[in-house]
Amino acid sequence: MPGFELIDYKEKEAVLKIFENGAVFFRHGFDNLRNNIYEVEAFEKDFSSYIGSNFSLAVTSGTAALRVALAAIDIQPGDEVITQSFTFVATVEAIVESGGTPVIVNIDKNLDMDIKDLENKITHKTKCIIPVHMLGTPSDMLSILDIAKKNKLFVIEDVAWGLGGSIKNKKLGNLGDIGTFSFDHAKSITTGEGGMLCFNNKKLFEKAKAWHDHGHQNNPKYPRWEDTRLSSGFNFRMNEIQAAIGRVQLKKLDKLIDYQLKQKKILSEIIGKYDLIVRQKNFQDKETADSFIFFADSKKTALLIKKCFMVNGINTKILPEAITWHFAGEFSHIKSLRDKYGKKLKQELSISLDNLSKAISLPIMINNNNLNTKVEKALKVFFTNPKIIYENN
C-alpha cells in the first residue's frame, strides 16, 4: 500500500501521450483521431497477462466490478449471495443493487471467511460465494472452491485488497469464476478510481462486457451507433486516461509487493518479542502484505496499543479505527440486511466482532521507512511501563 506513493513522471508521460495523439479519452471509436492509441484495451491485455486469465474487463471502480460480475452470472431477486463479515461495504452494496439477498458469514481468527459457517449458511437459494482477500492475505480458496463445486455455486473473488497475491502460484482473481479488483487511491495500484474483472469463461466475459456498456456487443460488422446488443445494462466503462495510468502502475506492482513483504518480515520479528500474534497465511499462499496485522489478547489491550502508536506518530489502517465501514455488523443502514436479520445482525456476527476488536493493522508505506523503528520503540515503552498508557487513558 498504496500505488499513489509510486506516481512519478512515467504516469504523466503516459497521459501526455494521449493528448499528443488526438486527445481521445473514450475507449471506443474515433479511429481517425486517436492514432491507433487504445489504452483501455491495452490495459486489459496487460492485466490478463499479469493475472494469467483469458479475459479482462476494465471498469470504473471495484464496486462496479462486483456489480458487473453479479450481472454476468445473472443474479435474480431471491438469489442468495454469501460473503464475509469483514469487507468494505461495497461488497454488500453490489449484491443488493443486483437484486440478490446478501448472506453474511463470520470470519475466523485469521480474519478470513469461516469455512464451517460458510457451509452452514448455504441453502437451496444460494447462487454465489464472494470471498474477500482482505488487506493482502489470501482467503482459504481451496476449501471455498471445493464447497462451491459440491453445491454448484459461482465464486466471485473480491481482490480489491489482494492484487498480486497467489495460491499455489495461481494469482488471486484467477481461481474462481470471476475476479474483481479495485484501483482507487488507497489500493496497491491506482487509477484514481477504477476497477477490473478477470475471466476464463468466454460466455461470462461476453455477458459482462455487454452489460457494462449498455448491452453493446461492439459488433465489428456495424458502426457503434447501429451496434447489436446482448442485454440491457449500465455504463461502467473505464476511460483512456485511467487506463494509461494503470498500465504504468501495473509495471511497478511486483517491486512494491517485494518491499512490503520485506517490511512485514522485519515487523514480525519485532512483534515476536512480545505477547502478540501475527496474522498468518497458508503455507503455499503468497500474500502482498498490503498491511501488517497482529492481535492483542483483548480489545482493551488493542485499543491501548493503538493509543501508544498514535502518541509515537504511528498510524493504523481500518483496524481498529474504521471498523464501521468494514464490518457487516454495522451495516444496518442496508435495508436487505435489516429485513433478513432484524436487530440481530451484530449478534449473529459477534464472533467476527470479537476477532476484529483484538486486531491492529499497520499500513506498510514506502515513504515511511522508519516505521519499524517507531513500532519497536512504542511497543518497548508499552510493555515495559504500560501504566503510562493506562493512566492517561
N, C-alpha and C positions, 0 to 999 in steps of 0.2 A: 504494500500500500504506500502511496497510490500513484497512478500514472501521471497526475499533474506535476509531480516533482521532476519528471523526466522531460517535460516540454522544453524544447530549445529551438534553434534556428531551423532544424530539419522539418518540423511541423509547419513553420512559417513558409518555408520554401515550397512545400507540397501544396499549400493553399494558393500561393502566388502563381504556381504553375497553372492552376485552373483559370485565374484571371488572365494570364498571358495566352491562353488557348481558348478564347471565346467566352469565358465567364458564364458557362452553363452550369447551374447548380442542381438542376433536376436530373434524376438518374436516367430518364428515358428520352429518346428523340433528340431533336435539334442537331441532327447529324452534320448539317452544313456549317455549323458554328463552332463545334467543340473540338475539332482537330483530332478526332479519334480518342479523346480522353473520356474514359468511363470508369470513374474511381469506385463507385459502389460495386460494380461488377468485379473489379479487380480486388477489392477488399474481401468480397465473398469468396473468391477463389483462394486468396491468401489464407483466409481463416480456415477454409476446409482443409487446405494443405497442412496447416498447423495442428488442427484437431484430429485429422485423419478421417473426416466424414466425406460422404459422397457429394453432399449439397450443403450450402449455407445460404441464409437469407437475412440481409441487413434490415433493421427496423429502427424506430425512433427512440426506443427505451427498453430496459429489461422488463418492465411491466407489459409493454406492448408485445414483447417476445412471448411472454406467458399467455397473453390473451390470444395471440395468433396460433400458438401451439394447441390451445384448447379448441379453437375453431377447426383446426386441421383434423382433430380426432372426433369432431362432431359431437361435442358435449351438448346435451339437451336438458331442459328442465326436468328435475327429478334425478338426474345422474349425480352420483356422489363422487367427489374428488377428494382423496385423502392427502393431507400434507401435515407438516410437523408444527409444533407449538413455537419453536424458536426459528423465526424467519421474519423478514421485513413484511409489513402489512400488505405490500403489493401482491404477494403470492396469493393471499386470500382474496384480495380485491379482484384479481384476474378471474378466479373461479366464480365469484359472484356475478361479475359482468358477463361471463359466458353463459349464465343461466343455470350453472351447476350448483350443487349444495356442498359447501366446504365441510369436511370432517377432519377434526384436529386430533393428532396423536401426541402423546407425551414424548419427550426426549430422555435419553439415558444419562448416566453420569458423565459421559463424554460430550454431551450436548448434541448428539446425533439422534436421528429418528429411532425410537424404541421399537425394536423388531417385534417383540411379543405384543405390544399394544397395537402395532400395525395389523398383525394377524387378527386380533380381537375385533378390530373396527371394520373389517371387510364384510359387506353384506351383498345381497343379490343386486343392489342398486349401484354398487361401486363400479366405476369405469376406469379410473386412473389413479396413480400414485405420483405425487410430486415430492421427492426427497430434495432437501436443500443442503448444499455443501457450504455450511456457514463458516465464515471467517477463515477460509483457507484449508480446512480439514475435510477430506472426503467422507461422505456417508458410507454406511455398510451396503454398498451397491450390490454385491454378490448375493447377499441374503434377500435384498429387496427385489432383485430381478428374478430370483428363484420363486419368491412368493407371487410375483406378478404373473409369471409363466403358469404356475399351478392354477391361478384364478382367472387367467385370460384377461389381464388388465394392461392398459397402456402405462408406460413410465415416462414422465417428463422430468428431466433433471433441471433443477434451478441452480445454475452455476454462476450466479451473479457475484458470489464471493470466492469462487474457486478456480478461475481461469488459469490453466497451466498445470493444474494438479492431474494425477492419474492413478489408475488402479491396474496393477499387473501390466504396466507400460501402455495402457489404453487411456487416452485423455478423457477427463471428465467432460460430460456433454456428448460423448460418443458411445456410451454404454446403454442408455435407454433408447426409447423410440425417438425422442426429440430432446435436444439440449438447448437451454436458453441462457443467454448471457446479458450482462449489463455493462455499459461503458460510461456511466455517469461520472461526475468529477471526483468521486471518492473511491473509484474502482482501480484495479491493477493496471488497466489501460483505459484511457478516457477519450471520448469524442465530445465532451461537454455533457450531452445527453446521447442516447443511442443504445442499441442492443443488437443481438444476433441470435438466430436459430440455426441448429445443425441437424441434418437428417441423413439417414442411409436409405430410407424408403422413398422412392421417387414419387409415389402416389401421394404420400403425406406432404412432401415438399411442394408438389404442384398445387395441392389444395391450399397450403399456407401462402404460397407465392401469390395466388389469385386473391385470396381473402384479404391480404394486407394491402391490396391495390384495387379496392372496389370491385373485385371479381375479374379484373383484366387478366387475360391469358398472354398478352403481348405476342399474339399470333403473327409470325413473320409474313404471312400472306396478306395482311391488311395493315393500313396505316392505323396509328393508335386510336384516332377518333372513330374508326369503324371496327375496332377490335372485337373479337369474340370474347365471351365471358363464361366463367365456370360457375360462379355463385354470386350472391351478394357479399358485401364485405365492408371494409373501412379503409381509411388512409393512414397507414403506419410506415410509409416509405422513408428510408434514410436519404439524406441529400449528399451531394458530391463533396462538399467541404468537410462534413463529418467523416466521410469515408477516407478522404485523403489523409486526414489527421490519424485516423485509426490504423491505416496501413503503416505509417511511421511508428506509431506507438507499439504495434504488434512486434516489430523487429527488436524492440527494447525489452520485451517481456521476460525472456529467459534469464537475462542478466539481473533483472530486478528480483526474480524468484531466487536465484542463487544467493544474492545478497541477503534476502530475508531469511533464508534457511541458515546461513552462517550466523546471523544475529540471533536467531532462535536457539541455536546450539549454545551460544555464549550465555544467553539469558537462562536457559535450562540449567546450566552449571551453577549459576548464581542462586536460582530458586532452590536447587537441590541441597543447599546448605541449611535450609530452614524447613519448618514443618508445613510444607506446602506441596501441592501435587500439580504437575504439569499436564495439560491436556494431551492425550495420547492419539496416535494414529495407528491404523492397522499395519502389520508388518510389511506388506507388499505395496502399500499405498505411497504415493508421493504427494505431500501436501505443498502448499505455496507459502505458508506462514504469513498470510496477509496480516494476521495479528498474533500476538503471543498471549495465550490464555492459561491461567493457572487457577487453582482452587484453594480457598482457605477452609478451615474446619467449621465455620459458621458464617451466617450473614453478617453478624456483628463484627467479626474479625475482618471480613472482606471490606466492609464499609470503613473501618478504621485504617486498613492498609491503603484504601483509596484516598482517604484524607491525608495520610502520611505522604503519599505520592504527590498530591496537589501542593502540599507545603514545600516539596522539593522540586517543583516545576515539572512534574511528570503527568502527562495527560493519559486518560484511559479512553477506550473506544467501545461504545454500546453497553458494555458490562462494567459497572452496574448502572451507569447514569442514563442510558437511553432505552431501557428495557421496555418502556410502554409502547414503543414503536416496533419492537422486535419480539414481543411475546404475545401470542394469540389470546391469552387470558385477559389481556387489556383491550381486546378489540370489540368491546360491547357496543360500539357505535355502528357496527356492521349488522344490519337487520337479519340477514340469513343466520348469523351465529346466535343472535338473540332468540330467533324463532326456534332454533334447534336445541339450544342449551338452556334457554331462560336465564335465570340468575345463577346457575350452577357452573358457568363456563370456567371461571377461575378455580373453582373447587375441583372440576374434572381434570384440571391441569396442574394440580398442586405439587405433584412430583417434579414436573418441569420447573415450576417456580422455585422450589427448594434447591434444585441443582443450579439454576441460573443465579440465585441470590448469593451463592458461595463463590461465584466466578469473577475473575478480574481479567480484563482484556487490555493489552497494550498495543497500540498501533506501531508497526515497525516502519519507520520513516528513514529514507536515505539521508535527508538533511538533518537528522537528529543523531549524529554519530556518537554522541556521548550518553545515549540512553542507558547503556549497560552500566556505566559508572554511576549515573544518578540512581538507578534501581538498586545497585549494590549498597550504596550509601544509605538510601532510605530504609531498606529492609534491615540493615545493621542497626540503625537507630531504633526502628520499631521493635525488633526482637530483643535488643539489649536493654532498652528502657521504655517499654510500652506505656508507662504512666504519663509520659509527655503527651501522648496522643489521647489517652483516656481522660486526663484531667482537663484537657482543652476541648473535649468532645461535647 
